[in-house]
Amino acid sequence: AKIRDLLMMATMNFMIDRDEDKEQRWIEDFFTREANHMPGAFLDYNTSGSNTCAALVKRVTGKDFLEYMRPELDIMGIDPDIDCVKTPEGEDWSGSGVRATLKDFAKFGYLSLKRGNWFGQQLISEEYMKEATSFQIYNGADGYGYQFWMDGDKGFRLWGMGGQYAFCYPEKDLLIVTLGDTQGESDDIIHFAKDDLLDSVCDEALPADADAKNELDRITQNLSIVVQKGKTESPLSCEICGKTYELGKNPMKMKWIRFEFDGDTGKFIYENAQGEKEISFGLGKNVSGSFPQEGYPYSRATEKSDRLYDCYHSAAWVEPHKLVIRGWLIDRFIGNWTAEFSFVEDTVNIHMSKTAEYFLDEYEGFAFGHLIG
C-alpha cells in the first residue's frame, strides 16, 4: 500500500483484533495480516490506516504527530494540552483518539476551509489541501479525499467519532462545527441543522437583531446532556423499592439487582464479577457521578487503568412496569449505554445495550431474575 492509499481509506480490508487474551499490536498487524484485495481498489473505511499514517510520521521525524505539528498548532493558538490516546503498543491512536475542545477543533476546521492558509500564513501546502479536499475515490455517496469526506458539490467535511463534524464550504466562506456523542444513534439531526444553516446563509450581513441574539444566548446557556424520556413516577416504584431480584446466568455476569428511590433520584445497585456496584440516576434529570466499573482504559486503548469514568445517568418509566436508565460516560473515552428493566409479576427482565469502543462490555445483553426479598 502507498501512503495515498492510507489517506483515502483504500488499503486492504483490515479489522483490529479485539481478543482480550491476545497481545494487541495494531501497527504490526496492519503489515502482517493477509489482504483480501489490492490497495487502492476500493474505499473500505479503515481506522488502522489513519493509525499507520501517524506511526509513519513518527518513524520519519522521531516525533508523535501532534508534537511534529506543534509549531503550526502554536501559530493557530491551539491549546498545548490537546493529546491523543495511545494504541496498545504505545503508538498514536490517530484514527479515533485525538482529544480537543470545540474551539480548537474549529480552528483546525478553519485552516482546512482556507486550504491550509491561516490569516495569510500558508501552514500546509495549498496544492496538497486542494487535492485532499476534493474527490479522490468513490465511497457510495459524494466521494472521499485524503481523510476528508466530500459534501456534494458544496464543500467537504471532517468527520470524527460520534457527532464530531467540521463542515467546510469555501464558496460561502462558511464553517459549521459540532461536537457530541452520537455513537449508536442517527446523525440526522446534525445534518438537518447543518442544511438549515447552509440554506439560510446570505451573501450580505443581516441587520442586528437584539431579540434573536437574546434567544440564542438563552438556548446556548441552557444546553444539557440528553435526558431519558418518559414519566418520572410509577405506582410500581414503591413496590420494587429496596427489593432484591436474583438473576440467572447472563452475559453481564450480574448476580442480583436492587433499586432504591428517593424523590426525583434513585440508585441502581447490583453485584457483578467485580463485586457490589452502585449507579445513581435522576428521574427526569441527569445526575453526575463516577461509573463504578473498574479497569477501563485511560492512556492506551485496551489497557486497564484504575480510573473511574465521569458519567451522567437519567431514568424514566416508559411504561407503568418498565424503567429505562440512560447513561453517558464522558471522560478520556466516550460512550453510552441503555438498560431496560421490565417488571412482570415477581420477575425482572433486563436488556442492556452499549455503544463504546473497548469498554462497557459488561453492560450488554439480556438477563432474567426472580424477586427474593
Sequence and secondary structure as in RCSB ss.txt:
>XXXX:A:sequence
AKIRDLLMMATMNFMIDRDEDKEQRWIEDFFTREANHMPGAFLDYNTSGSNTCAALVKRVTGKDFLEYMRPELDI
MGIDPDIDCVKTPEGEDWSGSGVRATLKDFAKFGYLSLKRGNWFGQQLISEEYMKEATSFQIYNGADGYGYQFWM
DGDKGFRLWGMGGQYAFCYPEKDLLIVTLGDTQGESDDIIHFAKDDLLDSVCDEALPADADAKNELDRITQNLSI
VVQKGKTESPLSCEICGKTYELGKNPMKMKWIRFEFDGDTGKFIYENAQGEKEISFGLGKNVSGSFPQEGYPYSR
ATEKSDRLYDCYHSAAWVEPHKLVIRGWLIDRFIGNWTAEFSFVEDTVNIHMSKTAEYFLDEYEGFAFGHLIG
>XXXX:A:secstr
  HHHHHTT S        TTS   HHHHHHHS  SS TTS     HHHHHHHHHHHHHHHSS HHHHTHHHHHH
TT  TT EE B TTSSB TTT EE  HHHHHHHHHHHHTTTEETTEE S HHHHHHHTS  B  SSS B SS EE
ETTTEEEEE SSS EEEEEGGGTEEEEE    TTS  HHHHHHHHHHHHH  SS     HHHHHHHHHHHHT   
    SBS  THHHHHBT EEEE S TT   EEEEEEETTEEEEEEEETTEEEEEEEEESS EEEE      BSSB
TT B S   EEEEEEEEEETTEEEEEEEEESSSEEEEEEEEEEETTEEEEEEEEE SSS GGG EEEEEEE  
